[in-house]
Amino acid sequence: MGARAERRGDGEPDRGTLVTPSAEFPPLKPDERAVLSRIGERWRTPRRAAELPLDPSLGRNRPGPAPTRFGRLTPIDLFTVEEPGELCTTAPAHLPGSRAGRALTRLRRALFGPPLSSSAVLYERMRKLVALPILSSDLLSSVAYGPEAMLAVLVLAGTATLGLSLPLAALLVVLMVAVGLSYRQTIPAYPHGAGSYIVAGDNLGTTAGLMAAAGLMLDYVLTVSVSIAAGVHAVTSALPGLTPIAVPLGVLVIAVLLAGNLRGVRTAGNLFVLPTYAFVAAVLALLVVGYVRAATRGFAPVPPPPVPAAEGLGLLLVLRAFSSGAVSMTGIEAVSNAIPAFRPTEWRNARTTLGWMVAMLVLLFAGLVGLIHLNGLVPRPDQTILSQLGRLTFPTGPWYACLQAATALILLLAANTAFNDFPRLLFFMARNGHAPRRFLHLGDRLSFNNGLVALALAAALIFVAFGGHTESLIPLYAVGVFLAFTLSQAGMVVHWRRHRDPGWRHRLVLNAVGATLSGLVLLTAAVGKFSEGAWVVVIAVPALVLIARRIHHHYTVLEHALALHPPPPAEAPPGGAPPGPAGSAEGEELPQEVRHLVIVPVARLNRASLRAMAYAASLGQPTLAVHIAPEEAEADRFREQWRAWGDHLRLETIVSPYRSVVGPLAHYLDALHAGRPDLTLTVIVPEVVLRRRRHRLLHSRVEQRLRAALRSLPGVVVTSVPVHVSE
């Protein structure tokens, strides 16, 4: 998260641009800067910019704030001078003016902490020992339900097929190592963020990148739902009395995770360090004690209880079991997505952390599968298989409770990996115009608040819709994540073929192996689990890609509409050529080209309307007053009052026999604009501003409806002249 974005030689921002608060304000392209210079050369103003009626620096040489006669407290300076021509706001300047707004701000700061300065983005980074539990909680916690998911499919063919868990586990270990090594290569190749979206998009095209992004988005949402569901199941396994409130309990945990992440990266990291390390220690203790006990009986496996076969043993069932066990790998890409969150050197620390994660994953997964096989355990609906193993290994003492508590905590907090990566993915998509630009915004605590809230809402919706059942969510899980794995590794194959860095051949082979194995799991999960719910993901991915493309199309049209255009030739007469690219007032970019007509809607002659007309006349531009009358008699009375006032401005009266005001005025202005599209119609609306909200119910609020209706008209500028009522 460096303060400056690295650039390529052509002047364009690097696609790996680091996350900064300035991402919402992209710089101008070289051709836009050239056009801007040409426009500036033609710019003409009636007065010099320095001729201002006040000092815009707010009195740079004024004395400091002092106590006033109304109180002993010294006023707070809301702005400070950093350098000539630049002011910097202080923290109190961000407080709302209303009492209710200040109360909400104090409540928000009590929950999420005080706001952080933009410069603090340099310090909101993680060292390896903190990044490991934050980014590995999803990956390591999946061993709590991954082996059980694999056994739950194998047991459908009867007890005899449970022996296949060992060779399948061996294949999964090979897959874990291959994909882990592949991502270790991806990190230095994309040191500013090696997410599947960026890698696939750079090397395989925009569509492949969007497909990877769609798969990752589904993966992150399901990560939260599955982790919370598994964690709640672990809690209800130890405390069955909580089963009736499992769904509300899960939603509460999602809310707590959201609040924790809204407090910022470092604060969230401090919350999740202890549970992850506690879970690793508890499972390692379980493995040590379990294998020591198995050694006392010569590692002879205990026969599992007989389970009748519900399906026949076939290749499809074995492939389904393999893909179900592969969910233990979800979260392996988290480090490559979060490289900018590490302390320097970012990519080196990220690669080291990923190596630790993969080694711990292989150890825990292989150890648990082997110990489950030695103890002859089978999945049960009322208790997780890890809980069964804990009761068997720790029959007495507090150790079983410690294991379950650590398991429940890491499962509930494993969703934090998604809370870390999902907003970052939306940031990169929004930077490229494939997601709403609001996801570029950093909140008070330098976290992507909009992305965090979107993830929490989506995950809570899915969790509630599926009733918090882990087995119902897992079929949706593997397709999205392995789609991203496959596209990312295939993209790296293309990357090495293009760049041919030293040693590129063996790197290409390693990424090709990872892509092939991930692709096999993807096809297996999509076909084998299609009827179990994977069809939702198969449909959702193209739908998300289509939505992203439509968003990009909208931003492309918007960028074209707002792009700078060269000014007309200098020798063109002032009214000769139509201004701007479209020949309308909205195409004018030079002050001398703007031709005004000021229009003041007047309902009655009172202080508000007279002040609005006085303001309009002071601008020195042609001004027209418009009155909407419900009948001829009222129109005659208003014209008589107008003459009594002095008839200082041109008045146009419109009779509206159906008593509508907003519609006739909007159509009238539209007709004026159609007659002279080069005119800028400035509509000045008188507005009464009420101090108390409850008094607004006593007024029709026609001013607000009028502004809303006129805002959509091209070539129309809407402003208001307020009159404040203190009561």
C-alpha positions in Angstrom: 0.0 0.0 0.0 2.7 2.4 -1.0 1.9 6.1 -1.3 3.0 6.3 -4.9 1.9 4.2 -7.8 4.7 2.8 -9.9 4.5 3.6 -13.6 5.5 1.9 -16.8 7.6 3.6 -19.4 4.7 4.7 -21.5 3.3 6.9 -18.7 0.3 4.7 -18.0 -0.2 3.4 -14.4 1.0 -0.1 -13.8 -1.7 -2.7 -13.6 -0.2 -3.7 -10.3 -0.7 -0.2 -8.9 -0.7 -0.3 -5.1 -3.8 0.4 -3.1 -3.8 4.1 -2.2 -6.6 6.6 -1.1 -5.9 8.5 -4.4 -7.2 5.6 -6.5 -10.6 7.4 -6.8 -8.8 10.2 -8.6 -7.0 8.8 -11.6 -4.5 11.1 -13.4 -5.1 12.5 -16.9 -3.8 10.6 -19.8 -1.1 12.4 -22.0 -3.5 13.2 -24.8 -6.0 14.7 -22.2 -3.3 16.8 -20.8 -2.5 18.1 -24.3 -6.1 19.0 -24.9 -6.3 20.6 -21.5 -3.4 22.9 -22.4 -5.1 23.9 -25.6 -8.3 24.8 -23.8 -6.3 26.8 -21.2 -4.7 28.8 -24.0 -8.2 29.9 -25.1 -9.6 30.5 -21.6 -10.9 34.1 -21.1 -12.4 35.4 -17.9 -13.8 38.9 -17.3 -11.6 39.4 -14.2 -8.3 38.1 -13.0 -8.4 35.1 -10.7 -6.6 37.1 -8.0 -9.4 39.7 -7.8 -11.4 38.0 -5.0 -13.5 39.7 -2.3 -11.8 37.7 0.4 -8.6 35.8 1.2 -9.1 32.2 0.1 -6.4 31.1 2.5 -8.8 32.1 5.3 -6.4 34.7 6.6 -3.0 33.0 6.5 -1.4 35.7 8.7 -4.2 36.0 11.2 -3.5 35.3 14.9 -4.3 32.0 16.3 -7.7 31.2 17.8 -8.5 32.7 21.1 -11.4 32.5 23.7 -14.5 34.5 22.8 -16.7 36.6 25.0 -19.3 33.8 24.9 -17.1 31.1 26.5 -13.8 30.3 28.0 -13.0 27.5 25.5 -10.7 28.3 22.6 -12.2 27.7 19.2 -10.7 24.9 17.2 -8.9 25.8 14.0 -10.5 23.6 11.3 -7.9 24.3 8.6 -4.1 24.5 8.6 -1.8 25.9 5.9 0.5 23.2 4.6 2.1 25.2 1.8 1.1 28.2 -0.4 -2.2 27.6 -2.1 -3.0 24.5 0.0 -5.1 24.1 3.1 -5.4 20.9 5.1 -8.4 20.0 7.2 -8.0 19.0 10.8 -10.0 16.2 12.5 -12.8 18.5 13.9 -13.5 19.8 10.4 -15.0 16.4 9.5 -17.7 16.5 12.3 -21.2 17.1 11.0 -22.9 20.4 11.9 -26.1 18.9 13.4 -26.4 17.6 16.9 -27.8 14.2 15.7 -24.9 13.9 13.2 -22.3 14.5 15.8 -24.0 11.9 18.1 -23.9 9.3 15.3 -20.2 10.2 14.6 -19.3 9.7 18.3 -21.1 6.3 18.2 -19.4 5.2 15.1 -16.0 6.2 16.5 -16.7 4.3 19.7 -17.5 1.1 17.7 -14.9 1.4 14.9 -12.3 3.8 16.3 -11.2 7.3 15.3 -10.4 8.0 11.6 -7.0 7.5 10.3 -5.0 9.9 8.2 -4.4 9.0 4.6 -0.7 8.9 5.3 -1.3 6.1 7.8 -1.9 3.7 4.9 1.9 3.2 4.9 1.7 1.8 8.4 -1.5 -0.3 8.1 0.6 -3.3 7.0 1.2 -6.7 8.5 4.4 -8.5 9.5 4.6 -12.2 8.6 3.6 -13.5 12.1 0.4 -11.4 12.0 -0.3 -12.0 8.3 0.0 -15.8 8.7 -3.1 -16.1 11.0 -5.1 -13.5 9.2 -4.6 -14.9 5.7 -4.4 -18.6 6.7 -7.4 -18.8 8.9 -9.6 -19.8 5.9 -7.1 -22.3 4.5 -6.2 -24.0 7.9 -9.7 -24.0 9.2 -10.9 -25.9 6.1 -9.2 -29.0 7.5 -11.9 -29.1 10.1 -14.6 -29.9 7.5 -12.6 -30.9 4.3 -11.8 -34.5 5.4 -15.3 -34.9 6.6 -16.7 -33.7 3.3 -14.6 -36.3 1.5 -15.7 -39.1 3.8 -19.3 -38.1 3.6 -19.3 -38.9 -0.1 -17.3 -42.2 0.2 -19.5 -43.6 2.9 -22.5 -43.4 0.5 -21.0 -46.6 -1.1 -20.7 -48.3 2.3 -18.0 -48.8 5.0 -15.7 -50.7 2.7 -15.0 -47.7 0.5 -13.7 -45.6 3.4 -10.2 -47.1 2.7 -10.1 -45.0 -0.4 -9.6 -41.9 1.8 -5.9 -42.5 2.1 -5.0 -42.6 -1.7 -7.4 -39.7 -2.3 -5.7 -37.7 0.5 -2.4 -38.5 -1.1 -3.6 -37.1 -4.4 -5.0 -34.0 -2.6 -1.6 -33.4 -1.0 0.0 -33.5 -4.4 -2.5 -31.0 -5.6 -1.9 -28.8 -2.6 1.8 -28.8 -3.1 1.5 -28.2 -6.9 -0.9 -25.3 -6.5 1.1 -23.8 -3.6 4.3 -23.9 -5.6 2.5 -22.4 -8.5 1.3 -19.4 -6.4 4.8 -19.0 -5.0 5.9 -18.3 -8.5 3.0 -16.0 -9.2 3.8 -13.7 -6.3 7.2 -12.4 -7.5 5.9 -12.2 -11.1 3.1 -9.9 -9.9 4.6 -8.2 -6.8 1.8 -5.6 -6.5 -1.1 -8.0 -6.3 -1.2 -11.4 -8.0 -4.9 -12.2 -7.7 -6.4 -14.5 -10.3 -8.4 -11.6 -11.7 -5.2 -9.6 -12.6 -3.2 -12.6 -13.7 -5.9 -14.1 -15.9 -6.9 -10.7 -17.3 -3.4 -9.8 -18.3 -2.5 -13.1 -20.0 -5.8 -14.7 -21.1 -8.0 -11.6 -21.9 -10.6 -9.6 -20.1 -13.3 -12.4 -20.2 -11.0 -14.9 -18.5 -10.1 -12.3 -15.9 -13.8 -11.6 -15.2 -14.5 -15.3 -15.0 -11.7 -15.6 -12.4 -13.1 -12.6 -10.5 -16.6 -14.1 -10.6 -15.3 -17.4 -9.2 -13.4 -15.6 -6.5 -16.3 -13.5 -5.5 -18.5 -16.6 -5.1 -15.7 -18.3 -3.3 -15.3 -15.4 -0.8 -19.1 -15.2 -0.1 -19.3 -18.9 0.3 -16.2 -18.9 2.5 -18.0 -16.7 5.0 -21.2 -18.7 4.8 -19.4 -22.1 5.0 -17.0 -21.1 7.7 -19.8 -19.6 9.9 -22.0 -22.7 9.3 -19.1 -25.1 10.2 -18.2 -23.0 13.3 -21.8 -22.9 14.5 -22.0 -26.7 13.9 -18.9 -27.1 16.1 -20.5 -25.0 18.8 -23.8 -27.0 18.7 -21.9 -30.3 18.7 -20.5 -29.4 22.1 -23.6 -27.5 23.3 -26.7 -29.2 21.6 -29.0 -26.8 23.4 -27.9 -24.0 21.1 -29.1 -25.8 18.0 -32.5 -24.0 17.7 -30.7 -20.6 17.5 -28.0 -21.7 15.1 -29.0 -19.3 12.3 -29.3 -16.2 14.4 -26.0 -17.0 16.1 -24.3 -17.3 12.7 -25.8 -13.9 11.5 -24.5 -12.3 14.8 -21.0 -13.7 14.1 -21.1 -12.2 10.6 -22.0 -8.8 12.1 -19.2 -9.1 14.7 -16.7 -9.9 11.9 -17.9 -6.9 9.9 -17.5 -4.6 12.9 -14.0 -6.0 13.5 -12.8 -5.4 9.9 -14.3 -2.0 9.8 -11.8 -1.1 12.5 -9.0 -1.5 10.0 -6.4 -4.1 8.9 -4.1 -4.0 11.9 -6.9 -4.0 14.5 -8.6 -7.0 12.7 -5.3 -8.8 12.7 -4.8 -8.4 16.4 -8.3 -9.9 16.9 -7.6 -13.0 14.8 -4.0 -13.9 15.7 -4.7 -15.9 18.9 -7.6 -18.1 17.6 -5.6 -19.3 14.6 -2.5 -20.2 16.5 -4.6 -21.8 19.2 -6.3 -24.0 16.6 -3.0 -25.1 15.1 -1.6 -25.9 18.5 -4.8 -27.9 19.5 -4.8 -29.9 16.3 -1.1 -30.7 16.6 -1.7 -31.8 20.1 -4.5 -34.0 18.9 -2.3 -35.5 16.2 0.6 -36.2 18.6 -1.6 -37.9 21.2 -3.6 -39.7 18.6 -0.6 -41.2 16.8 1.1 -42.1 20.1 -2.0 -44.1 21.1 -2.2 -45.7 17.6 1.5 -46.7 18.0 0.8 -48.6 21.2 -1.5 -50.9 19.2 0.9 -51.2 16.3 -1.0 -48.7 14.1 -3.7 -51.3 13.5 -6.8 -49.5 12.2 -10.0 -49.8 14.1 -12.8 -51.3 12.0 -15.4 -48.6 11.3 -19.1 -49.3 12.3 -21.1 -50.9 9.5 -22.9 -48.4 7.2 -25.3 -49.7 4.5 -24.5 -48.6 1.0 -26.8 -46.0 -0.5 -25.0 -45.8 -3.9 -22.8 -48.1 -5.9 -19.1 -47.5 -6.0 -18.1 -45.9 -9.3 -15.7 -43.4 -10.8 -18.2 -40.6 -10.5 -18.5 -41.2 -6.7 -14.7 -41.3 -6.3 -14.4 -38.0 -8.2 -17.1 -36.4 -6.2 -15.3 -37.4 -3.0 -12.0 -36.0 -4.4 -13.6 -32.7 -5.3 -15.3 -32.5 -1.9 -12.0 -33.0 -0.1 -10.4 -30.4 -2.3 -12.4 -27.7 -0.4 -9.5 -28.0 2.1 -7.5 -25.9 -0.3 -9.9 -22.9 -0.3 -8.0 -19.8 0.8 -4.6 -20.8 -0.7 -4.8 -17.8 -3.1 -5.4 -15.3 -0.2 -1.7 -14.4 0.1 -1.3 -13.6 -3.6 -4.3 -11.3 -3.5 -3.0 -9.4 -0.4 0.6 -8.7 -1.3 0.3 -4.9 -0.8 -0.8 -5.6 2.8 2.6 -6.9 3.8 5.5 -4.9 5.1 8.5 -4.4 2.7 9.8 -6.3 0.9 6.2 -7.2 0.2 6.4 -10.0 -2.3 9.2 -11.7 -0.4 7.3 -11.7 2.9 4.2 -12.9 1.1 6.0 -15.8 -0.6 7.5 -16.9 2.8 4.1 -16.7 4.4 2.5 -18.8 1.7 5.2 -21.4 2.1 4.4 -21.7 5.8 0.7 -21.9 5.1 1.0 -24.7 2.6 3.4 -26.7 4.8 0.9 -26.4 7.8 -2.0 -27.3 5.5 -0.4 -30.5 4.3 0.7 -31.5 7.8 -2.8 -31.0 9.4 -4.8 -32.4 6.5 -2.7 -35.6 6.0 -2.4 -36.1 9.7 -6.2 -35.8 10.3 -7.1 -38.1 7.4 -4.7 -40.8 8.6 -5.8 -40.5 12.3 -9.5 -40.7 11.3 -8.7 -43.9 9.3 -6.8 -45.4 12.2 -9.7 -44.8 14.6 -12.4 -46.1 12.2 -14.6 -43.0 12.4 -17.5 -42.2 10.0 -19.4 -39.0 9.6 -22.5 -38.5 11.9 -25.3 -36.0 11.5 -25.2 -35.0 15.2 -21.5 -34.5 15.6 -18.6 -33.4 13.4 -15.9 -36.0 12.7 -13.3 -33.7 14.4 -15.4 -33.6 17.5 -15.6 -37.4 17.4 -11.9 -37.6 17.1 -11.4 -35.2 20.0 -13.7 -37.1 22.3 -11.9 -40.3 21.5 -8.4 -38.8 21.9 -9.2 -36.8 25.0 -11.7 -38.8 26.9 -11.0 -36.9 30.2 -9.8 -33.5 31.2 -10.4 -30.1 29.6 -8.6 -30.9 26.4 -11.7 -31.8 24.3 -13.3 -28.5 25.3 -10.2 -26.6 24.4 -10.1 -28.4 21.0 -13.7 -27.6 20.3 -13.4 -24.0 21.4 -10.3 -23.5 19.2 -12.1 -25.2 16.3 -15.2 -23.1 16.7 -13.2 -19.9 17.0 -11.1 -20.4 13.9 -14.1 -21.6 11.9 -16.1 -18.5 12.9 -13.1 -16.2 12.3 -11.9 -18.0 9.1 -14.3 -15.8 7.2 -11.9 -13.0 8.0 -9.8 -14.1 5.0 -12.7 -13.3 2.7 -13.2 -10.0 4.5 -9.6 -9.2 3.7 -9.6 -10.2 0.0 -13.1 -9.6 -1.3 -13.0 -5.8 -0.9 -9.5 -5.8 -2.4 -10.8 -7.7 -5.4 -13.6 -5.3 -5.9 -11.1 -2.4 -5.6 -9.0 -3.8 -8.6 -12.2 -4.5 -10.6 -13.5 -1.0 -9.9 -10.1 0.5 -10.9 -10.6 -1.2 -14.3 -14.2 -0.1 -14.6 -15.7 -3.6 -14.0 -17.3 -2.8 -10.6 -19.0 0.3 -9.2 -16.4 3.0 -8.4 -17.7 3.3 -4.9 -15.5 0.2 -4.1 -12.4 2.4 -4.6 -13.2 4.5 -1.6 -11.3 3.9 1.7 -13.3 4.5 4.8 -12.3 6.3 8.1 -10.1 3.4 9.2 -8.5 2.9 5.7 -10.6 -0.1 5.0 -12.9 -0.7 2.1 -16.1 -0.2 3.9 -18.4 -0.6 0.9 -16.8 -3.9 -0.1 -17.0 -5.2 3.5 -20.6 -4.4 3.9 -21.5 -6.0 0.5 -19.7 -9.2 1.5 -21.4 -9.3 4.9 -24.9 -8.8 3.4 -24.4 -11.4 0.6 -22.9 -14.0 3.0 -25.7 -13.5 5.6 -28.3 -13.9 2.9 -26.9 -17.2 1.7 -26.3 -18.4 5.2 -30.0 -17.8 6.1 -31.3 -19.1 2.8 -29.5 -22.5 3.3 -30.4 -22.6 7.0 -26.8 -22.7 8.1 -26.2 -26.3 6.8 -22.5 -26.9 5.8 -23.3 -29.9 3.7 -25.7 -27.9 1.6 -23.2 -25.1 0.9 -20.1 -27.2 0.1 -21.3 -28.4 -3.4 -21.4 -24.7 -4.4 -17.9 -24.1 -2.9 -15.3 -25.9 -5.1 -16.5 -24.8 -8.5 -15.8 -21.1 -8.0 -12.5 -21.4 -6.3 -11.0 -24.0 -8.7 -12.2 -21.9 -11.6 -10.0 -19.1 -10.3 -7.1 -21.5 -9.6 -7.3 -22.9 -13.1 -7.4 -19.5 -14.9 -4.7 -18.1 -12.7 -2.3 -20.9 -13.4 -3.1 -21.0 -17.1 -2.5 -17.3 -17.2 0.9 -17.8 -15.6 1.8 -20.4 -18.3 1.1 -17.7 -20.9 3.1 -15.2 -18.8 6.2 -17.3 -18.8 5.9 -18.0 -22.6 5.7 -14.3 -23.2 8.4 -13.0 -20.9 10.9 -16.0 -20.9 12.8 -14.9 -17.8 15.7 -17.0 -16.6 14.4 -20.4 -15.6 11.1 -19.8 -17.3 10.7 -23.4 -18.7 10.6 -25.2 -15.3 8.3 -22.4 -14.0 6.0 -22.9 -17.0 5.9 -26.7 -16.4 5.1 -26.2 -12.7 2.2 -23.7 -13.5 1.0 -26.1 -16.2 0.8 -28.9 -13.7 -1.1 -26.7 -11.3 -3.5 -25.6 -14.1 -4.1 -29.2 -15.2 -4.8 -30.5 -11.8 -7.0 -27.6 -10.9 -8.9 -27.9 -14.1 -9.6 -31.6 -13.4 -11.0 -30.8 -10.0 -13.1 -28.0 -11.6 -14.6 -30.3 -14.2 -15.2 -33.0 -11.5 -16.9 -30.6 -9.2 -19.0 -29.0 -11.9 -20.2 -32.3 -13.3 -20.3 -34.5 -10.2 -22.0 -31.9 -8.0 -24.1 -30.2 -10.7 -27.4 -31.6 -9.4 -26.4 -31.0 -5.8 -26.2 -27.2 -6.3 -23.1 -26.6 -8.4 -25.5 -25.5 -11.2 -26.0 -22.3 -9.2 -22.3 -21.4 -9.6 -22.3 -22.5 -13.3 -25.1 -20.0 -13.9 -23.8 -17.3 -11.6 -20.4 -17.0 -13.1 -21.6 -16.0 -16.6 -24.2 -13.7 -15.1 -21.5 -11.9 -13.0 -19.3 -11.6 -16.1 -22.2 -10.1 -18.0 -22.9 -7.6 -15.2 -19.3 -6.6 -15.0 -19.2 -6.0 -18.8 -22.3 -3.9 -18.6 -20.8 -1.8 -15.8 -17.6 -1.4 -17.9 -19.8 -0.3 -20.9 -21.5 2.3 -18.7 -18.2 3.8 -17.5 -16.8 3.8 -21.1 -19.8 5.8 -22.3 -19.5 8.1 -19.3 -15.8 8.6 -19.9 -16.4 9.4 -23.5 -19.1 11.9 -22.5 -16.8 13.6 -20.0 -13.7 13.5 -22.1 -11.9 16.8 -22.9 -12.4 18.0 -26.5 -10.2 20.5 -28.4 -11.7 24.0 -28.5 -13.1 25.4 -31.8 -10.7 27.3 -34.0 -9.8 30.7 -32.8 -11.0 32.5 -35.9 -14.5 31.1 -35.6 -17.1 33.8 -34.7 -18.6 33.8 -31.2 -21.9 32.5 -32.4 -20.8 30.8 -35.6 -20.0 27.2 -35.0 -22.0 25.1 -32.6 -20.1 24.7 -29.3 -18.7 21.4 -28.2 -18.9 18.0 -29.8 -22.6 17.7 -29.6 -23.6 21.3 -30.6 -25.2 21.9 -27.2 -24.6 24.0 -24.2 -23.1 21.0 -22.3 -20.3 20.9 -24.8 -19.0 24.4 -23.9 -15.6 24.4 -22.2 -14.5 28.1 -22.6 -16.1 30.9 -20.6 -16.5 33.1 -23.7 -18.6 30.4 -25.4 -21.2 30.2 -22.6 -24.5 32.0 -23.4 -26.9 32.3 -20.5 -30.5 32.6 -19.9 -31.5 32.8 -16.2 -35.0 31.6 -15.3 -36.6 32.2 -11.9 -39.8 30.2 -11.1 -42.0 32.4 -9.0 -45.1 31.1 -7.2 -45.9 34.2 -5.2 -44.2 37.5 -4.6 -42.7 37.2 -1.1 -39.2 37.5 0.4 -38.0 34.2 -1.0 -38.9 34.9 -4.6 -37.7 38.6 -4.4 -34.4 37.4 -3.1 -34.1 34.8 -5.8 -34.8 37.4 -8.5 -32.4 39.9 -6.9 -29.7 37.2 -7.0 -30.5 36.4 -10.7 -30.4 40.1 -11.7 -27.1 40.6 -9.9 -25.5 38.1 -12.3 -25.9 40.5 -15.2 -27.3 37.9 -17.6 -30.7 37.9 -19.4 -33.3 36.9 -16.9 -36.8 35.5 -17.3 -39.4 35.0 -14.5 -42.0 32.2 -15.0 -45.2 31.9 -13.1 -47.5 28.8 -13.2 -51.1 29.6 -12.5 -54.0 27.1 -12.1 -56.5 29.4 -13.9 -56.8 32.6 -15.9 -58.1 34.6 -12.9 -55.1 33.9 -10.8 -52.7 34.6 -13.7 -54.4 38.1 -14.1 -54.0 38.8 -10.4 -50.3 37.8 -10.4 -49.6 40.0 -13.5 -51.3 42.9 -11.6 -49.0 42.3 -8.6 -46.0 42.1 -10.9 -46.8 45.5 -12.4 -47.2 46.9 -8.8 -43.7 45.6 -8.1 -42.4 47.5 -11.0 -42.2 45.0 -13.8 -38.4 44.9 -13.6 -37.9 41.5 -15.3 -39.6 39.9 -18.2 -42.5 37.7 -17.0 -43.9 34.6 -18.7 -47.2 33.3 -17.3 -48.2 29.6 -17.9 -51.8 28.5 -17.1 -51.9 24.9 -15.9 -55.6 24.0 -15.7 -54.8 20.6 -14.2 -53.0 22.4 -11.3 -49.7 20.7 -11.9 -46.5 22.8 -11.4 -43.5 20.6 -11.9 -44.4 18.9 -15.1 -45.4 22.1 -17.1 -42.3 23.9 -16.0 -40.1 21.0 -17.0 -41.7 20.7 -20.4 -41.5 24.5 -20.9 -37.7 24.5 -20.2 -37.3 21.5 -22.5 -39.0 23.5 -25.2 -36.7 26.5 -24.6 -33.7 24.2 -24.8 -34.9 22.7 -28.0 -35.2 26.1 -29.6 -31.7 27.2 -28.6 -29.6 24.2 -27.6 -26.5 26.5 -27.3 -28.1 28.3 -24.4 -27.3 27.4 -20.8 -30.5 27.7 -18.9 -29.8 28.5 -15.3 -32.9 27.9 -13.1 -32.7 29.7 -9.8 -35.2 28.1 -7.4 -36.3 30.0 -4.2 -36.1 27.6 -1.3 -37.4 28.0 2.3 -35.0 26.1 4.6 -36.6 25.0 7.9 -34.5 24.4 11.0 -36.6 21.6 12.5 -37.3 18.4 10.6 -40.8 18.0 11.9 -41.9 21.2 10.3 -41.1 19.8 6.9 -44.3 17.8 7.1 -46.2 21.1 7.0 -44.9 22.1 3.6 -45.3 20.6 0.1 -41.6 20.7 -0.7 -42.2 21.7 -4.3 -38.7 23.1 -4.5 -37.1 19.6 -4.0 -39.4 18.0 -6.6 -38.8 20.8 -9.1 -35.0 20.4 -8.7 -35.3 16.6 -9.1 -37.3 17.0 -12.3 -35.1 19.7 -13.9 -31.8 17.9 -13.1 -32.4 15.4 -15.9 -32.8 18.1 -18.6 -29.7 18.7 -20.8 -28.3 22.1 -20.8 -30.1 23.1 -17.6 -28.3 24.2 -14.4 -30.4 24.2 -11.3 -29.4 26.2 -8.2 -31.3 27.4 -5.2 -31.4 30.6 -3.2 -32.3 29.7 0.4 -34.2 31.7 2.9 -33.7 30.3 6.4 -36.5 30.2 8.9 -35.0 30.1 12.5 -38.2 28.9 14.3 
